[in-house]
Amino acid sequence: MARLASRATDRRLRDGGRRRRRIAIATLDHIRRVAAAALLLVGALAPAVAAEDFWAIGRPPSESPRRLAPPSVFPAATPADELPTAKLRAPPGFKVETFASDVLDARMLREGPRGTVFVSSLFVANRVYALVKTPAGGRAVHVVLDDTPLPNGIEVSGGALYVATPRKILRFDAIEDRIDRPGEPAVVYDAFPAESPNSWKAVKVGPDGKLYVTVGSPCNVCRPDDAHGRILRMNLDGTGVETVARGVRFSVGFDFDPTTGDLWFTDNQRDGLTSPEPSDELNHVTRLGQDFGFPYCHSGLLPDPAFGAGRSCSEFTAPEALLGPHAAPLGMRFYRGTAFPEKYRNAIFVARHGPWNRARKQADVVAVLRDGMGRVTGVESFLSGFVQNDEYVGRPVDVQPLSDGSLLVSDDHNGAVYRVSYVGE
């Protein structure tokens, strides 16, 4: 951990020390403010809970869970020649290569109509990047948006870039014509609840032409109000807001079945219950307003000890697949291409960022395989190697199938994007 912290410090100094330190200080201040807001909110919702760090609320009183805490090392932009690309493993016939480096805190991915790849960030960089093709065949890193709080959710639709912050959704029109000078954005929506833990968002335009956005629960575990713990949709101008799914603890990735148009989403379950349970979820919305159980039931089968009394897991929509305990499934995408072998057609790729609250590390990209009826038949590891000697050497965040049939994977730990292509066995 000391080596990683030193590497992060060296990188920040090389890349403009004063400004990086200012961003880091502002980031830490922001996290403290978020934590304080969370404590006030959770105190109001559950007054009997003693004040403690927001990520720790709801832990059992035993000593073992209390030894676990979020990692203290911030992501760093690792130099290209130090990336763990050669250590990453995909199935036979697949090739893994570095697509881009020096993308500090790389998070969510989107491809523009002209092949520009947009990358968001979160706690450290507070930026949105554009990876633009160069004449030599590489990718130049441009900063589209800077000094913006937690701009995790991004989408490209109709030539416009949508950016979701904790409080607003912004729109930059004709973005690929204005990479270096995007201008002032239009404000699509600005009525999200106040920032709190889990307030960063995922956003995507659905097959119905509406904008879908996640609104996380403001706590580890609590009974959220009607403004939290759900997935919303709205018209592209921000009107007509309605709830698509409720009982959602914290979803950071979703996509739409290319055959049926149904919404599928990942959901991170509560921390501090037991080790290793509960298991994180992959969910499927089949009707508007379905309830997926938070905070009463976790993983479709585990009643919450504090909130589950008098409730049954059978009241709620069960997950289509379980993705592992505290696996932190983030971005997910259906594979619509034809370049990969047949078994991956219409499969779902999910980036599992890996746990902070398990003694053993785990991080990878999995393929959720489905049959011709769209039913899940299995969950297989697709891209591994992010953990070496029980230490993170990378942490995948999002996946993006490209128009050429390859798959991009972002890594916020290293500030990198990898490309996985099929070259044949």
Secondary structure, DSSP 8 states (H G I E B T S, - for coil): -HHHHHHHHHHHHHTTHHHHHHHHHHHHHHHHHHHHHHHHHHHHH-TTS----GGGTT--SSHHHHT------------GGGSSGGG-B-STTEEEEEEE---TT---EEE-TTS-EEEE--TTT--EEEEEE-TTS-EEEEEEE-S-S---EEEEETTEEEEE-SS-EEEETTGGG-SS---S-EEEE-------TT----EEE-TTS-EEEEE--SSSS----TTSSEEEEE-TTS-S-EEEEES-S----EEE-TTT--EEEEE---SSSSSS--EEEEEEE-STTEE--TTTEETTTEE-TTT-TT--GGGS---SEEEEET--EEEEEE---SSS-GGGTT-EEEEE---SSSSS---EEEEEEE-TTS-EEEEEEEEB-SEETTEES--EEEEEE-TTS-EEEEETTTTEEEEEEE---
